[in-house]
Amino acid sequence: MSEDFFYAFITGWAILAIFWLIIVTFILIRKPPKSRLTNNTIAYSIFFFLGLLLIIISIRYYRFVFS
């Protein structure tokens, strides 16, 4: 991965995570009666975003260390 691609990827992933959290927060505030969004689903989605972000950062880190 080149440096520019890596930083663009991290920036895009961060923007996506921010918008996802805004949407989830809005749905939780509204509390629609037929919503299938449970606390479990919210936790899984947050762990998914953070997990992939850590994987992306670790790939970059290990590539830097071992190259």
C-alpha positions in Angstrom: 0.0 0.0 0.0 1.3 3.4 -0.9 1.3 6.1 1.7 -1.4 8.2 0.0 -3.7 5.2 -0.5 -3.3 4.2 3.2 -4.2 7.7 4.4 -7.1 8.0 2.0 -8.4 4.6 3.2 -8.1 5.6 6.9 -9.9 8.9 6.2 -12.7 7.2 4.3 -13.1 4.5 6.9 -13.3 7.2 9.7 -15.9 9.2 7.8 -17.9 6.1 7.2 -17.7 5.2 10.9 -18.8 8.7 11.9 -21.8 8.7 9.7 -22.7 5.2 10.8 -22.6 6.3 14.5 -24.7 9.4 13.7 -27.4 7.2 12.0 -27.4 4.6 14.8 -27.7 7.4 17.4 -30.5 9.0 15.5 -32.4 5.7 15.4 -31.9 5.2 19.1 -33.2 8.6 19.9 -36.3 8.2 17.8 -37.0 4.6 19.1 -39.3 3.5 16.3 -41.7 0.8 17.5 -40.8 -1.8 14.8 -37.1 -1.2 14.9 -34.9 -4.3 14.8 -31.9 -2.4 16.0 -31.0 -4.0 19.4 -28.1 -3.2 21.7 -26.5 -6.4 20.5 -26.6 -5.2 16.9 -25.2 -1.9 17.9 -22.3 -3.5 19.7 -21.5 -5.8 16.8 -21.5 -3.0 14.4 -19.2 -0.9 16.5 -16.8 -3.8 17.1 -16.9 -4.5 13.3 -15.9 -0.9 12.5 -13.2 -0.8 15.2 -11.9 -4.2 14.4 -11.4 -3.5 10.7 -9.8 -0.2 11.6 -7.3 -2.0 13.8 -6.6 -4.5 11.1 -5.9 -1.8 8.6 -3.6 0.1 11.0 -1.8 -3.1 12.0 -1.2 -4.1 8.4 0.4 -0.7 7.8 2.4 -1.0 11.0 3.7 -4.5 10.4 4.5 -3.6 6.8 6.5 -0.6 8.0 8.3 -2.6 10.7 9.2 -5.7 8.6 10.2 -3.9 5.4 
